Amino acid sequence: MALVNIESALRKVLNSLKKAKEGSGLEMLSYKRNRGITILKESHDTFLLRERGYENQVISCTSRELQRHLKAMMKREFPRSRKVRTYVIDNPSEAGIKRKKL
């Protein structure tokens, strides 16, 4: 788990997803852990985005579309946040588990 500055979060998430194996990914949560975005790498070029918070939706996209969708979700889910929490997910069953809330 790391507390990442919101300005550099998008770049760090995209870089770590390039290195991730299929079936793994990242989870970004607000400071209070009540809203979040889960990104899972399904194949070499396909990602699954799950948004929970203000809106609840699931999107499957390619690596070209990933940055655009992720940037829009971050603006919607973390509008006034300065920092976000990031967790590494090794398998899809770890996605969306309840984390300690503040």
N, C-alpha and C positions, 0 to 999 in steps of 0.2 A: 504494500500500500504506500502510496506517495501523495502528498499534497502538492499539486502542481498549479502554477500561476495560469490564469485563464488565457492570457495572451499567447503563451507558448504551448498550451495544452493541445491544440489542434495539430501543430507540427510534430510534437512528441508522440501523439497517438498514431498519426499516419506513419511515422518512421518505425514504431514498434510493430504495427500491423504488417508492414512489409516483411519483417523478419519472423512473424508468427507462423506456426505450423497450422495445417488444416484442422479444424475442430477446436482451436483455441481462440482467444481473443482478449478483449479488455472490457472493463466496466467503469464508467465515469459516473460519480455520484456527487450531489451537492454537498456542501459542508455538513449539513444536518442529516444527510443520507436519506432524505425523503423523496428525492427526484433523481432520475438517472437515465443513462443511455448505455446499452449493452451492444458491443460490436463483436460478432463472431465471424471467423473466416471459414466459409463453407468449402471453397475450392481455391485454386490459384488466383482466380479473377473475380470471385463472387463473395460478397459479404452480406450478412444478415444484421440489420439494425433494429433494435427494440427500444422504444421510447416509453418511459413511464413517468408520469408526473402530471403536468398540465394537459397533455394529450397522451393517449395510449395507442400506439400503433407499431406495426412490424413492417419493415421494408427490406426487400432484397434488391441489391444493387451491384453494379460492377465497380471495379477500382477507379474508373474514370468518374463515376457519379458519386463516389463515397465522400469526397471532400465537400461537395456542394450540399448533400443531405446532412452530413455531420455538422457543418457550420450553421445551417438553419435550425437544427435540433438544439444545438448548444445555445443559440440566441434565445430560443423559446424556453428551454428548461432552466438555464442559468442566467437570467436577465441581469441581475445585479451582483452576481458572484464575482469575487476576486480570485478565489482558489477553488479547485475541484479535486475530489479524491479519485484516484485511479487504482484499480485492482486488476491483476493479471488473472485470466480465467484459463485453466488448463484443459477443461472439458466442458461441454454444453450444460451438464447438470449443475455446475456451480453458478450459472448465470441466474441472477434474480434472487439469490438467497438473501434473507433478512440480515442486515448488518446492524450493529449497535447504533441506535439513534441517540442523538444528544438532546 
